[in-house]
Amino acid sequence: MRTKEQIAELILNVFKERNISVGGIIQWKVFYSSDFNLNLTQEEREAFPDAVSYLENEGYALYEEEREPLLRLTQIGFDRINPENKTA
């Protein structure tokens, strides 16, 4: 089983692969869709909220609930996944 930190890294990779900029969002359901399968085990799916909390605590992303749950990439998160493109 992957750790919450490893699951958080998978989540950050989704932001990177989709070229999402600072303030950009990903709807929570994307992480469970067949279009973007993270191949999480049942235990890892249960640990997913802990991974999101880890991202929030580290300042990489914000969890928000509007019409549905989503994650918003922060400047810190953007710099983490794009070290070559750090903004000033």
Kinemage of the C-alpha trace (Angstrom):
@kinemage 1
@onewidth
@group {chain A} dominant
@subgroup {mainchain}
@vectorlist {calphas} color= white
{ca met a 1} P 0.000 0.000 0.000
{ca arg a 2} L 1.218 3.461 -0.879
{ca thr a 3} L 1.597 6.082 1.826
{ca lys a 4} L -0.481 9.249 1.950
{ca glu a 5} L 2.597 11.119 0.700
{ca gln a 6} L 2.848 8.808 -2.319
{ca ile a 7} L -0.864 9.203 -3.046
{ca ala a 8} L -0.448 12.975 -2.727
{ca glu a 9} L 2.344 12.784 -5.305
{ca leu a 10} L -0.035 10.974 -7.675
{ca ile a 11} L -2.549 13.773 -7.185
{ca leu a 12} L 0.085 16.412 -7.942
{ca asn a 13} L 1.011 14.494 -11.079
{ca val a 14} L -2.580 14.872 -12.297
{ca phe a 15} L -2.203 18.656 -12.027
{ca lys a 16} L 1.110 18.496 -13.894
{ca glu a 17} L -0.104 16.169 -16.661
{ca arg a 18} L -3.114 18.394 -17.278
{ca asn a 19} L -0.929 21.529 -17.366
{ca ile a 20} L -2.961 23.200 -14.637
{ca ser a 21} L -1.757 26.623 -13.524
{ca val a 22} L -1.930 28.342 -10.153
{ca gly a 23} L -5.540 28.583 -9.013
{ca gly a 24} L -6.650 25.883 -11.434
{ca ile a 25} L -8.981 23.179 -10.215
{ca ile a 26} L -9.619 19.482 -10.594
{ca gln a 27} L -12.958 18.075 -9.567
{ca trp a 28} L -12.705 15.329 -6.984
{ca lys a 29} L -14.557 12.855 -9.216
{ca val a 30} L -11.754 13.025 -11.805
{ca phe a 31} L -9.536 11.019 -9.490
{ca tyr a 32} L -12.003 8.136 -9.601
{ca ser a 33} L -12.952 8.330 -13.273
{ca ser a 34} L -11.949 5.752 -15.839
{ca asp a 35} L -10.369 8.565 -17.886
{ca phe a 36} L -7.735 9.036 -15.235
{ca asn a 37} L -7.303 5.879 -13.227
{ca leu a 38} L -4.839 6.202 -10.372
{ca asn a 39} L -5.015 2.439 -9.789
{ca leu a 40} L -5.698 2.856 -6.093
{ca thr a 41} L -6.444 -0.150 -3.955
{ca gln a 42} L -9.457 -0.025 -1.661
{ca glu a 43} L -7.166 0.849 1.281
{ca glu a 44} L -5.565 3.631 -0.758
{ca arg a 45} L -8.983 4.992 -1.737
{ca glu a 46} L -9.818 5.141 1.946
{ca ala a 47} L -6.532 6.997 2.560
{ca phe a 48} L -7.246 9.479 -0.258
{ca pro a 49} L -8.738 12.123 2.106
{ca asp a 50} L -5.585 11.870 4.247
{ca ala a 51} L -3.481 12.515 1.142
{ca val a 52} L -5.605 15.577 0.354
{ca ser a 53} L -5.133 16.802 3.934
{ca tyr a 54} L -1.401 16.320 3.492
{ca leu a 55} L -1.496 18.466 0.333
{ca glu a 56} L -3.367 21.169 2.222
{ca asn a 57} L -1.028 21.043 5.208
{ca glu a 58} L 1.996 21.365 2.920
{ca gly a 59} L 0.333 24.261 1.081
{ca tyr a 60} L 0.276 22.485 -2.308
{ca ala a 61} L -3.477 22.492 -2.866
{ca leu a 62} L -6.718 23.622 -1.290
{ca tyr a 63} L -9.764 21.436 -0.825
{ca glu a 64} L -12.984 23.291 -1.627
{ca glu a 65} L -16.617 22.386 -1.905
{ca glu a 66} L -18.698 24.409 -4.277
{ca arg a 67} L -21.262 22.406 -6.208
{ca glu a 68} L -19.011 19.419 -5.704
{ca pro a 69} L -15.651 18.740 -4.038
{ca leu a 70} L -12.563 19.971 -5.851
{ca leu a 71} L -8.864 20.640 -5.385
{ca arg a 72} L -7.303 23.998 -6.271
{ca leu a 73} L -3.582 24.199 -7.057
{ca thr a 74} L -1.672 26.802 -5.046
{ca gln a 75} L 1.475 28.693 -6.010
{ca ile a 76} L 3.477 26.402 -3.751
{ca gly a 77} L 1.975 23.359 -5.448
{ca phe a 78} L 2.655 24.778 -8.888
{ca asp a 79} L 6.285 25.464 -7.979
{ca arg a 80} L 6.580 21.930 -6.585
{ca ile a 81} L 5.434 20.251 -9.814
{ca asn a 82} L 7.126 22.755 -12.144
{ca pro a 83} L 10.452 23.626 -10.505
{ca glu a 84} L 11.807 24.797 -13.858
{ca asn a 85} L 8.964 27.345 -14.197
{ca lys a 86} L 8.853 28.930 -10.764
{ca thr a 87} L 7.044 32.233 -10.873
{ca ala a 88} L 8.534 35.243 -9.158
